Amino acid sequence: MSEIQLLQPPGEVVIPPQSIANIYRGAANMDLNAADADVFPPDDPWTLALAEALVQEAEAGRLDGKNILELGAGSGVNMLGLKALALNNFFRNPPSFTGLDITMESVRACDELAAAHGFADEIRLYQSNLLSDVPAEAIADTDIVFACLPQVRWDYEVMQREPQAREFADYYIVPEQEVPEDAYALGLLARALDQIRDKTPKASVLFNVAGRQGDKSFKLFTDRFDRAEPVVHRVIPHDPTTSLTSFVRWEQMSEESCRFYRDAEASQKIDAAEAEERRVEGVEVYHDLFVMKAEMG
Ligand SMILES: C[S@@+](CC[C@H](N)C(=O)[O-])C[C@H]1O[C@@H](n2cnc3c(N)ncnc32)[C@H](O)[C@@H]1O
């Protein structure tokens, strides 16, 4: 398993200001050794945005003593970050951590990471597909659910094969029983939020959502929760390897328009059709990324 160094090794290593090591206090001294090719890279802008939201919540004391569930725990970077905060006495009473992921690769990565840092017996991990069912014991008594989940449909027509483990970080497979949000690729988030509402209604959520589907990205939360607001907002480059064909198809079928940008300043809006053309030509395109916080009551 290859190692990603989040600690400061000897020599002149400058940690970029946005890196995980700088977001989670104390993580600079902890090895994130689980980031092999099968799991999501821990310094991705999506991960950094979610980590920032979690630290904001921690600083406000809102994670103290809470039961936290991460849907799509990936490389375990957030699990490690929360542990780093706890080791640095950031909490009066550290939160508990449960992680869930569809791939065994991720569950194993999280388990090995926690074992390497001596806290494997403090966490709970589940391999489970959110598209079908989250085990009741994984979600019961949860106070806060956070997630950075795929928001692009796996396009069998274009791909002509099944996704590999790493690709579950970027795409989800639309089941036979579609929900309306599948039309614009927010179906996995919709199903996750519905299960949270049903199975642990008092929990608040912190979810990454890209604003590519415009107002529909917010409606996903405002339709289901009493209060919903973005707590982090970034404009980030679209991952150039992720195909936008399913967004283009949605635009054609619905006469709706996706929200991408030509520039990092978000001054020039373009639709998915133009974004996909630019992507194929190797030109950078951008989109919003929000961390939405939502709760009942
Ligand atoms: C974008 S990665 C995020 C990883 C990590 N949470 C982070 O922020 O760095 C999404 C994760 O969700 C998992 N995932 C994708 N589809 C899922 C599903 N249907 N059920 C459970 N987990 C899923 C993937 O395997 C992947 O680890």
Ligand as a Chemical Component Dictionary entry (heavy atoms), coordinates in Angstrom:
data_LIG
# 
_chem_comp.id                   LIG 
_chem_comp.type                 NON-POLYMER 
_chem_comp.pdbx_formal_charge   0 
_chem_comp.three_letter_code    LIG 
# 
loop_
_chem_comp_atom.comp_id 
_chem_comp_atom.atom_id 
_chem_comp_atom.alt_atom_id 
_chem_comp_atom.type_symbol 
_chem_comp_atom.charge 
_chem_comp_atom.model_Cartn_x 
_chem_comp_atom.model_Cartn_y 
_chem_comp_atom.model_Cartn_z 
_chem_comp_atom.pdbx_ordinal 
LIG C1  C1  C 0  -15.890 11.166 -2.919 1  
LIG S1  S1  S 1  -15.454 9.802  -1.897 2  
LIG C2  C2  C 0  -15.296 10.619 -0.319 3  
LIG C3  C3  C 0  -14.330 9.943  0.618  4  
LIG C4  C4  C 0  -14.136 10.652 1.957  5  
LIG N1  N1  N 0  -15.367 10.772 2.677  6  
LIG C5  C5  C 0  -13.547 12.016 1.763  7  
LIG O1  O1  O 0  -14.254 13.012 1.969  8  
LIG O2  O2  O -1 -12.391 12.091 1.404  9  
LIG C6  C6  C 0  -17.022 8.984  -1.806 10 
LIG C7  C7  C 0  -17.025 7.703  -1.014 11 
LIG O3  O3  O 0  -18.370 7.206  -1.012 12 
LIG C8  C8  C 0  -18.364 5.807  -1.224 13 
LIG N2  N2  N 0  -19.653 5.438  -1.853 14 
LIG C9  C9  C 0  -20.031 5.636  -3.132 15 
LIG N3  N3  N 0  -21.240 5.136  -3.367 16 
LIG C10 C10 C 0  -21.673 4.604  -2.199 17 
LIG C11 C11 C 0  -22.861 3.913  -1.813 18 
LIG N4  N4  N 0  -23.839 3.673  -2.679 19 
LIG N5  N5  N 0  -22.968 3.493  -0.532 20 
LIG C12 C12 C 0  -21.962 3.727  0.355  21 
LIG N6  N6  N 0  -20.804 4.365  0.042  22 
LIG C13 C13 C 0  -20.660 4.801  -1.221 23 
LIG C14 C14 C 0  -17.171 5.586  -2.154 24 
LIG O4  O4  O 0  -16.690 4.256  -2.119 25 
LIG C15 C15 C 0  -16.162 6.612  -1.632 26 
LIG O5  O5  O 0  -15.306 6.076  -0.656 27 
# 
loop_
_chem_comp_bond.comp_id 
_chem_comp_bond.atom_id_1 
_chem_comp_bond.atom_id_2 
_chem_comp_bond.value_order 
_chem_comp_bond.pdbx_ordinal 
LIG C1  S1  SING 1  
LIG S1  C2  SING 2  
LIG S1  C6  SING 3  
LIG C2  C3  SING 4  
LIG C3  C4  SING 5  
LIG C4  N1  SING 6  
LIG C4  C5  SING 7  
LIG C5  O1  DOUB 8  
LIG C5  O2  SING 9  
LIG C6  C7  SING 10 
LIG C7  O3  SING 11 
LIG C7  C15 SING 12 
LIG O3  C8  SING 13 
LIG C8  N2  SING 14 
LIG C8  C14 SING 15 
LIG N2  C9  SING 16 
LIG N2  C13 SING 17 
LIG C9  N3  DOUB 18 
LIG N3  C10 SING 19 
LIG C10 C11 SING 20 
LIG C10 C13 DOUB 21 
LIG C11 N4  SING 22 
LIG C11 N5  DOUB 23 
LIG N5  C12 SING 24 
LIG C12 N6  DOUB 25 
LIG N6  C13 SING 26 
LIG C14 O4  SING 27 
LIG C14 C15 SING 28 
LIG C15 O5  SING 29 
# 
